[in-house]
C-alpha cells in the first residue's frame, strides 16, 4: 500500500528548512540540494513542491508575511487606536530569535526579488496592503481626535513603514545595539508623536 503524504505538512517542513538555513548561514545557503538535505527529503521529492531557489525564498517570504499578519489579526479591534497602531508596527520587528530569522528571510527575498518581476510585484503588493492598513488606523485616529488633525494618513503610514524597515535592518545587523526594548521604545515614540494634544 503506497504511503500517504501530507502535502501541506511536507511543504511546511521544506519552508521550515529554508528558515533554518537562512538563520544559520544566510540566503546564500539556500539551494535546492541544501534545503532538501535540511528537510530530510530527496531533491526529487522537493521538486514536486519547489522548482528552484526563487520559489523556495518566495514560499519562505510568504510565510513571514502570514506570521506577521496573524499577529495583527490576533489584536482586538476594540483596543485604543494608538495602541493598535503600536502593535501593528511592532508585529514584524525582530523582537526574538524566531522573528530575527523572519527578518533575515525577508531581506533574502528582497535581495533576489528585486531582480524578478513577479517577486517585485509581490513585494509591492505586501507593502501596499501594509500601508493601506496603517493609513486606515491613522485616519480613524484622526477622525476620533486621538491623532493630530494635520496628519496625512498615507504619508504618515509610508514614513512609519520606512521607520520599521530601518529599525529591522539595524536590529538584525546589531541586535545588542538595538535590543527588543529599544525597538519598542523607538516605535512608541513615533506613535506618541502622532497624538493630539
N, C-alpha and C positions, 0 to 999 in steps of 0.2 A: 504494500500500500504506500503510495507516494506521501512524503512528508508535507503537511500543510504549512505554508509560510505565511506569517502575518506580515503583509507587505508594509502596512503603516508602521509597525514596530521595527521592521528591518530598515526602513528609510530613516526612522528616528535614530537608530543605532549608528547609521552611517553619518548623519549630521552631527551626532554627539562626538564621533571620532574626529570630524573636522574641527570642532571646538577644542578638543584635547590637543590636537596637533598645533593649532594656532596658539593656544595658551603656552605650550612648551617651547615651540620653535619658530612661531611666526608663520605668515602666509606662504612663505617660500617652501615650507614643509608639505603644503597641501598639493599632493599629486594623487592621481587615481591609485597608483600602486601603494603609496604610503597610507592613504585613507583606508583602502581595502585591508591592509595588514592591521591597522589600528582597530578596525571594526571587526576583525576576525572573519572576513569573508574573502572569497576569491575575487580577482579583478573582473572575471566574467559575471559573477553574481552582482557586483557593484554596478556593472554596465547596464543591468536591467533597470536601474534607477537613475543613474547619472552618467552622461557620456564623457565628461571632461571636467577639468578643474573649475572652469567658469560655472558650470551647473552646480558643482559642489559648493562653491562660495555663494552662489545665489540662494541655494537652499538654506545655508547657514545664516545668511543675511536675513532671509525671510523669517527664520526662527527668532532672530534677535528682535526684529520688529514686532513679532507676535508676542514675545515676552514683555516688551515694554508696553504694548497695547493692553495686555492682560492686567498689568499693574495699574494702568489708568482706569480700565473698566471696573476694577475692584473698588475704586473710590466711590464713596457715596456722593451722588449729585446734590444732596441737600447740605453739604458742608459749606462753610464760608467760602465765597468765591476767591478770596486771596489765598486761602489755604489750598483750595482745589488747584489753583494755578501753580502754587509752590510744589504740590505733589506731582503735577503733570511734568513740571520742569526737571524734577529730580529723578523721574521714572527711568530715563536712560543713563543716568550718571553711573560711573564705575565705583559704587559705594562698598563693594566687597570683591573678593576674588572672582566669583562667578560673573559678576557684572563687568569686571575689568576684562575678562575674556570676551564677553559680548562686545565690548567696545573695540577690542582688537579685531574681532571678526568684522565689525562694521568698517573699520579702516582698511582691512584687507579687501573687502568688497569694493569700497570706494576707489581704491588704487586701481584695481583691474576694471571696475565698472566704467570708469571714465573713457576707456578705450573701446567700449562696446555699446552700440546704440540702445539695445534692449535693456542693458543694465543701467545706463544713464537715465533712460525713461523711467525705470523702476525707482531709482533714487529720487528723481524729480517728483514722482507721484507720492512717495513717502513723505518728502519734505513739504509738499503742497498740502497734504492731509494734516500733517502736524501743525503747519502754520494756520490752517483753517480752524482747527480745534482750539488753538490758543487764542486766535483772534476772536472767536465766539465768546470765550470766557472773559476776555478783556472788554468786549462790547457789553456783555451782561454786567460786569462790574462797573463800567462807566454809567450805564443806564440806571443802575440801582444806587449810584452815588458812592459806591465803595472805592472805585478808582477815579482818578482825576478826569475831569471832563475834557481836557485838552488832548487826551491821548488819541492817536491814530491806531486803532486795533491791529491793522495789517502791518504797519511799520514797526509797532512795538513788538508784535509776535516775531517778526523777522529778526529784530535785534536780540530778543531773548533766546531764540534758537541759535543764533551765532554765538551768544554767550555760553550756552550749554555745550555747543561743539568745542569751543575753546577750552572750557574747563575740562571736558572729557579728554581732550588731547593732552593737556598738561598733566592731568591726574594719571593717565596711562604711562606717560613718559617718566614722571617723577612722583610716584604715589606718596612718598614721605613728605614732600613739599606741599602737596595738596591732598591731605587725607580726607576721609569722608565728612568729618565735622567741618573742615574748611570749605569743602564743596557746598555743603548745606548752607553755611553762613553766607557764602557769596550769592547763592540763589535767593536766599531770604532777603538780602539787602536789595537785590534788584526788584523783587516783588514789593517790598515796603516802599520803594521809590515811586511806585505807581499809585499808592494810596492817596485818597482825597484827604484834605486837612480836616 
